[in-house]
């Protein structure tokens, strides 16, 4: 079943209609072009993108809001938010660094680079069984690649002929992919870009690529992004062909395979070391932050309220510990309901951090902030702010951008023409809020590359140039028809709407709500204290000279007060 054929037309055979459209095309020059390329960078570079977006939409606004409480409050907030953003962005560096540190002997023995091909156990099992089934064939690498690609599906529910939303990689694309891999002569970066462009053009998508294989009678499957899928196939094909690895597979018994056993061990070490380092830093950030504030001000109380002392009562310590434990359990349950599976779930699946890894690290960071709270005001503010941050970032996953995209899809000229801004494989068994939550968590906004690749293909232009290099975003925009450029501009607006929501609601709105609640609580406390002082029974009793009754009343009150 072939969903989309790879065009065989060279660049010189472009349709005349494309040339005629140029006068009405969106230019994407100057500010507009810079904005498009900048937004695409933020979207396609997880580590730096996360830091920059967090800085603009969360760190700066929250810090500015807390500066209205005072310099000390603003500085403490800035340190807390910035250090957290940088720490989560460095998760990959921690993992790759740990793998490189522990994989020296392994890399030398087998001729591979384990730290450059991190993958979870499920993926390694599927790929190793596939290789083991093909290793004795005349051209083992070619047979392996054919087997992997033949058992891979891409999620594109809008494609003609899809099976439950999933489409196969076409025979033509598989052939070209294998030929490119077998040549083995170009730069790795260029080869990977070529393979990604090839599969984007063939399947029409970049988000979800699923590879499966029956192992011991059980169907095992794993899903990843196009980037991770291509990286895994590319690196594994080269690794399995190394002499040392070939020798490790000679017996055919994968349970005793030294290469697989040691590689899995390195993956576990990389995961444990990377996450322990990131989590340790996350746990220590707020206590260190509070210590720096105390050293500067000489005060241990919550900086959000001037003159407040820290609450060191046993009751408050029990309360904040209980809330931290409950919050941690709730956040970790979004990774897995079985604590024994936690390490498996947070394994590195590639060179970019996973959502489950972010949940683990950010969850522990929030727990530390809760336990470090200096009074009930800070405990309440942390609970509100960070629980909403966790849900918006890691559970609802950019739902405002998805809603905006869905709106454009429904009401714009593109949607009316049947074009999609949101990709979603519906679950018709769900109803009500469960159906809505499933849409939020499992839908995705189409990428610029998907839009441009599809548009160029319709005009007869391949995204792989005659010199064998893949087009970059700038080149695709230059050649794309006006309608595609307009759709790309709308995607930029959708992305900005999501950032604006983060800034206005999470960056400004929630901190201001916290301040309002805290001020209200403190005002009520003050009013209650004043009312207590004005009650007749709390006023001092005047003792009249030589008045025995008055003296007796005073003595009675003092006795009861004591």
Order of alpha helices (4+ residues) and beta strands (2+ residues): alpha-alpha-alpha-alpha-alpha-alpha-alpha-alpha-alpha-beta-beta-alpha-alpha-beta-beta-alpha-alpha-alpha-alpha-alpha-alpha-alpha-alpha-alpha-beta-alpha-beta-alpha-alpha-alpha-alpha-alpha
